[in-house]
Amino acid sequence: MSNALSIAAVTAVLKDLIENSLVKDAIATSVGDVVVTALPPDRITQGTDERAQINLFLYQVTQNRSADWVSAEYRSKQTRQFTLSHNPPLALDLHYLLTAYGAKDFQAELLLGYTMQLLHDTPVFSRDLIENSLKNAAKVNTSSVLSQALTSVSVSDVADNIGQIKISPEFFNMEDTSKLWSSLQTHYRPSAAYQVSMVLIDSRNAQKTVDSDAYPFLAPVIEQVTPPFEAGKPLIIRGKHLQGNLTRIRIKGIEKLIEPKAFQDTQISVLLPPGLFAGIHGVQVVHLKMPMPGVPHHETTSNIAAFVLHPTITATAESSTGNAKITVNFNPKVGKQQQLVLLLNEASCQKSETYSFAVAAREDDTDSITIPVENIKAGTYFVRVQVDGAESPLNKNSAGEYNSPQVTIP
């Protein structure tokens, strides 16, 4: 069962990830001794005694509106009995304020930039990462509140209950930033906001148990998801008890359940449906069954895992000196509300130029967009795009060198 430890556990995982990565990074270590905390900002020492520090503050908890497709018995365990709750799980999004402090010039900027890069490179926290981080957190300070709380439960069970979570940045305008820091009643420091989705807490009320001998089934468990490298390729799901009498796949935002291409007890291969946009998606294994007396649902579902669908592109350019129009063809289509960024990297190995262009929202979903760019140095450029943070890959030739997609600006 997911319990109240889930929120503290997610904060501990984030803190442990940042602490361990700081030790290994040359740029971060150049700052000197850095402490990582999870305190309210008004508890951080500032002024003459200020030190190099990264603080992770949980400033808000909101309801995740995707909870309506999470089955109430999704956390069923592989025991002689399973527990059902009349109340659905409480689905939450956690909102964190990441703040960097420093006593010297550029310390805060270096720490903030490093940590943002780290979280950008780790958009999804796997179950193994969560378990290892919780074990580290329990060992580092055995007298801490979290360490003592973890002694009463199984760390592996806590990690199982959390499953996979994703972290994404939240960008505020100046007005929202000012309101947030004013409410904290402390001096402003360089900061960035992040959202963690989704954390689930089960109800302890109105529960009953059903004998699994009378109604035998085991809930499927997703342990790993291998995303397709391009649209049209299969998604590979690995785990335990994945094969049921009638096995289907649920993808967040897609109403119809998907029939797998091939499956067995430890692995499922499924082709993604047409119309699925690039970006981060949630996936769930569903076992359908006939309704049973005393059981309010006629399906058993796995934990929710996340995967990233990367777009693939081709590109052409029409140009005049210093300016160009680059037409990009996408697979899959780009949604009209999706955030799109065009990236250009000069193919030359020496002092290569890089450019980034944000693309305005579109009126309709489309598979082709013409993007005007200006003040571009003449040369040959590799072309990539980011669609809701999911980046298109570059292709390689037989020698293992990147060769496309690219355009030439005269």
Helices and strands as residue ranges (DSSP letters): H 5-24, H 26-30, E 35-37, G 41-43, G 47-49, E 53-63, G 65-69, E 81-85, E 90-101, H 107-121, E 124-125, H 127-140, H 145-150, H 155-162, E 165-170, H 174-184, E 191-201, E 207-211, E 221-226, E 234-240, E 247-251, E 262-263, E 267-271, E 279-288, E 299-301, E 305-309, E 312-320, E 323-334, E 340-346, E 354-359, E 366-373, E 379-387, E 390-391, E 395-396, E 402-404, E 406-409
